[in-house]
Amino acid sequence: MNSSRMAGSLLVRNLTHHLSQSSTTTATTFLNGAATRSSVVWMRFASTSSASAAREDIRSQKEAAAAAPPPPSSKEVSTYWGIPTTKLVKEDGTEWKWSCFRPWDTYKADVNIDLKKHHVPTTFMDKVAYWTVKSLRLPTDIFFQRRYGCRAMMLETVAAVPGMVGGMLLHLRSLRRFEHSGGWIRALLEEAENERMHLMTFMEVSKPRWYERALVIVVQGVFFNAYFLGYLISPKFAHRVTGYLEEEAIHSYTEFLKDLEDGKIENVPAPAIAIDYWRLPANATLKDVITVVRADEAHHRDVNHFASDIHYQGMELQKTPAPINYH
């Protein structure tokens, strides 16, 4: 009997021990499962939140890119620092479309200037300068004959050289001597710029052929170096040559006007660039353009003969004020 009770109590204790272990294991498993499920839920929530944040970043970047100004195209003219140039307008409110000159560079030519003025060569150097220019006219007449549009282009590619060479050398001299130029640097460089604008105008009237472009390269290279050396040797001789070149230019443009008046050359409407540069009326014609160009050449003639006379009188050019109303 006692042994049966002992066996029963032992059996109860074993069962209780197993049940307690089982319940502990079950609770642990339940807790671990709950923790695992909660971690999975949290990870899913975290991944969903990250994806939403990434989508928000992408959306905000797209909105910022759309709101930002578009990058300048390759055709847009900007300054060195990437800042677009200021848009200018004309007096009538329309946009200024020329980049080679600005509204404040425009002017009205003095067409009442004396066109028949001629410096009579008296000294030996004057005669050399005069006949040098006359000898250069002969091959020009043979090559171009009466094709004055092409002739004008060739003439302006040469006529723009003296002012640039003279202004450059006077600029260097002013730097070496630490002295003012009397306004002559600006006057000569303005002459070169004015002659270049003549060329830009005639480019709208007559298109040069390939061999004429090749001729310009040769003539300009030879003339630039010759004039450069001539100015170094004798500025008064160089200015006298330029004065006689301008006299020949006046003669060529006078013949051009005669052919226009006789109907040998069509009096087409003036190019837009000429209307804006010389402030011509909107209905101006080629005849009006040739008239103002010839007046410019007359001014260049007077300035260069005056500069040569200063040297002949033994005075330095930079110590004599340059003409104020240059154009």
PEFEN-V581752 format. One record per pair of residues at least 6 apart in sequence whose C-alpha atoms are under 8 Angstrom apart, sorted by the first residue. I is the first residue (numbers start at 1). J is the second residue. D is the distance in whole Angstrom. If there is no record, write none. Layout:
# PEFEN-V581752
i=I j=J d=D
i=I j=J d=D
This chain:
# PEFEN-V581752
i=76 j=84 d=8
i=77 j=84 d=6
i=77 j=85 d=7
i=78 j=84 d=4
i=78 j=85 d=6
i=79 j=85 d=7
i=87 j=95 d=7
i=87 j=96 d=7
i=88 j=95 d=6
i=88 j=96 d=5
i=89 j=95 d=4
i=89 j=96 d=5
i=90 j=96 d=6
i=90 j=103 d=7
i=96 j=103 d=8
i=98 j=273 d=8
i=101 j=277 d=8
i=103 j=277 d=8
i=105 j=277 d=7
i=106 j=276 d=7
i=106 j=277 d=5
i=106 j=278 d=6
i=106 j=279 d=7
i=107 j=277 d=7
i=107 j=278 d=5
i=107 j=279 d=6
i=107 j=327 d=8
i=108 j=278 d=5
i=108 j=279 d=6
i=108 j=280 d=8
i=109 j=278 d=7
i=109 j=292 d=6
i=109 j=295 d=7
i=109 j=296 d=7
i=109 j=327 d=6
i=110 j=292 d=8
i=110 j=295 d=6
i=110 j=296 d=8
i=110 j=327 d=7
i=111 j=291 d=7
i=111 j=292 d=6
i=111 j=295 d=5
i=112 j=295 d=8
i=113 j=295 d=7
i=113 j=298 d=7
i=113 j=299 d=8
i=114 j=298 d=8
i=115 j=250 d=7
i=115 j=295 d=8
i=115 j=298 d=6
i=118 j=247 d=7
i=119 j=305 d=8
i=121 j=127 d=5
i=121 j=130 d=7
i=125 j=237 d=7
i=126 j=237 d=7
i=126 j=240 d=7
i=129 j=237 d=7
i=129 j=240 d=6
i=129 j=241 d=5
i=129 j=244 d=8
i=130 j=241 d=7
i=130 j=244 d=6
i=132 j=241 d=8
i=133 j=241 d=7
i=133 j=244 d=7
i=133 j=245 d=6
i=137 j=248 d=8
i=140 j=151 d=8
i=144 j=150 d=7
i=144 j=151 d=6
i=148 j=252 d=8
i=148 j=256 d=6
i=149 j=202 d=7
i=149 j=205 d=7
i=149 j=206 d=6
i=150 j=206 d=6
i=150 j=207 d=8
i=150 j=208 d=7
i=152 j=199 d=8
i=152 j=202 d=7
i=153 j=199 d=6
i=153 j=202 d=6
i=153 j=203 d=7
i=153 j=208 d=8
i=154 j=216 d=7
i=155 j=249 d=8
i=156 j=195 d=6
i=156 j=196 d=7
i=156 j=198 d=7
i=156 j=199 d=6
i=157 j=195 d=8
i=157 j=196 d=7
i=157 j=199 d=7
i=157 j=216 d=7
i=157 j=220 d=7
i=158 j=219 d=8
i=158 j=220 d=6
i=158 j=223 d=7
i=159 j=192 d=8
i=159 j=195 d=6
i=159 j=245 d=8
i=159 j=246 d=8
i=160 j=191 d=7
i=160 j=192 d=5
i=160 j=193 d=7
i=160 j=194 d=8
i=160 j=195 d=5
i=160 j=196 d=6
i=161 j=192 d=7
i=161 j=220 d=8
i=161 j=223 d=8
i=161 j=224 d=6
i=162 j=192 d=7
i=162 j=224 d=8
i=162 j=227 d=7
i=162 j=242 d=7
i=163 j=188 d=4
i=163 j=189 d=5
i=163 j=190 d=8
i=163 j=191 d=6
i=163 j=192 d=5
i=164 j=188 d=7
i=164 j=189 d=5
i=164 j=191 d=8
i=164 j=192 d=5
i=165 j=224 d=8
i=165 j=227 d=8
i=165 j=228 d=6
i=165 j=231 d=8
i=166 j=185 d=8
i=166 j=188 d=7
i=166 j=231 d=7
i=167 j=184 d=7
i=167 j=185 d=5
i=167 j=186 d=7
i=167 j=187 d=8
i=167 j=188 d=5
i=167 j=189 d=6
i=168 j=185 d=7
i=170 j=181 d=7
i=170 j=184 d=8
i=170 j=185 d=6
i=171 j=181 d=8
i=171 j=185 d=6
i=174 j=180 d=6
i=174 j=181 d=6
i=180 j=318 d=7
i=180 j=319 d=8
i=181 j=317 d=8
i=181 j=318 d=4
i=181 j=319 d=7
i=182 j=317 d=8
i=182 j=318 d=5
i=182 j=319 d=6
i=182 j=320 d=6
i=182 j=321 d=5
i=182 j=322 d=6
i=183 j=318 d=7
i=183 j=321 d=6
i=183 j=322 d=5
i=184 j=317 d=8
i=184 j=318 d=6
i=184 j=321 d=7
i=184 j=322 d=5
i=187 j=322 d=7
i=187 j=323 d=8
i=187 j=326 d=7
i=191 j=300 d=7
i=198 j=293 d=7
i=201 j=271 d=7
i=201 j=273 d=6
i=201 j=274 d=6
i=204 j=271 d=6
i=205 j=271 d=7
i=227 j=238 d=7
i=230 j=237 d=7
i=230 j=238 d=6
i=231 j=237 d=7
i=231 j=238 d=5
i=235 j=308 d=7
i=235 j=311 d=8
i=236 j=307 d=7
i=236 j=308 d=4
i=236 j=309 d=7
i=236 j=310 d=8
i=236 j=311 d=5
i=236 j=312 d=7
i=237 j=308 d=7
i=238 j=308 d=8
i=239 j=304 d=5
i=239 j=305 d=6
i=239 j=307 d=6
i=239 j=308 d=5
i=240 j=304 d=6
i=240 j=305 d=6
i=240 j=308 d=6
i=242 j=301 d=7
i=242 j=304 d=6
i=242 j=305 d=8
i=243 j=300 d=7
i=243 j=301 d=5
i=243 j=302 d=7
i=243 j=303 d=8
i=243 j=304 d=5
i=243 j=305 d=5
i=244 j=301 d=7
i=245 j=301 d=8
i=246 j=297 d=6
i=246 j=298 d=7
i=246 j=300 d=7
i=246 j=301 d=5
i=247 j=297 d=8
i=247 j=298 d=7
i=247 j=301 d=6
i=249 j=294 d=8
i=249 j=297 d=7
i=250 j=294 d=6
i=250 j=297 d=6
i=250 j=298 d=7
i=253 j=290 d=7
i=253 j=291 d=8
i=253 j=294 d=6
i=254 j=294 d=8
i=256 j=290 d=8
i=257 j=287 d=6
i=257 j=290 d=7
i=257 j=291 d=8
i=259 j=265 d=6
i=260 j=266 d=6
i=260 j=267 d=6
i=260 j=287 d=7
i=267 j=285 d=6
i=267 j=286 d=5
i=267 j=287 d=6
i=268 j=285 d=6
i=268 j=286 d=6
i=269 j=283 d=7
i=269 j=284 d=6
i=269 j=285 d=4
i=269 j=286 d=6
i=270 j=283 d=8
i=270 j=284 d=5
i=270 j=285 d=4
i=270 j=286 d=5
i=270 j=288 d=8
i=270 j=289 d=7
i=271 j=286 d=8
i=274 j=280 d=7
i=274 j=289 d=7
i=275 j=281 d=7
i=275 j=282 d=7
i=275 j=284 d=7
i=278 j=292 d=8
i=280 j=288 d=8
i=296 j=327 d=6
i=299 j=326 d=7
i=299 j=327 d=7
i=303 j=323 d=7
i=307 j=317 d=7
i=310 j=316 d=7
i=310 j=317 d=6
i=310 j=320 d=8
i=311 j=317 d=7
